[in-house]
Amino acid sequence: MPDELKQLKRFHGHLGPWVVVGYRMGQMARENLEERMWAVSFSGSKVPLSCMVDGIQFSSGCTMGKGNISIQEKDEAKAHFFDTKHLLEIKLHDEVRAHIQASCTKDTEEIISLGLFNEAEENLFAVTKVESDIHERTVKLR
């Protein structure tokens, strides 16, 4: 198991697919946004989809303690990341979500998680990046 997944497992308490999905989203945001960022997870607060939030926090640096992440009760495997110049929307493909939901058990969760960790971004996510003139004050209110 790669070191980053070992650390993610230790942080979250176990290694499941939803924390890895969030981890990959946060990683992509770090690679695509240059300034301090904010995140909105549309996962809601119901387990297991809410585990996405821990993955986002772990890899993006957007944390509940700093107040630069929020959770919307939408039950969607989607997140928005903002800086003062761009909005990045990352949404898990519906067929990937369906595969996770149909095949994940306690016995298979780490195997599925490793697969998600190693999969190409385009096979997992639809990504939209747009320019935005959002100001820091506005972003904090979202």
Secondary structure, 3 states (H helix, E strand, C coil): CCHHHHHHHHHHCCCCHHHHHHHHHHHHHHHHCCCCCEEEECCCCCCCCCHHHHHHHHHHCCCCCCCCEEECCCCCCEEEEECCCEEEEEEECHHHHHHHHHHCCCCCHHHHHHHHHHCCHHHHEEEEEEECCCCHHHHHHC
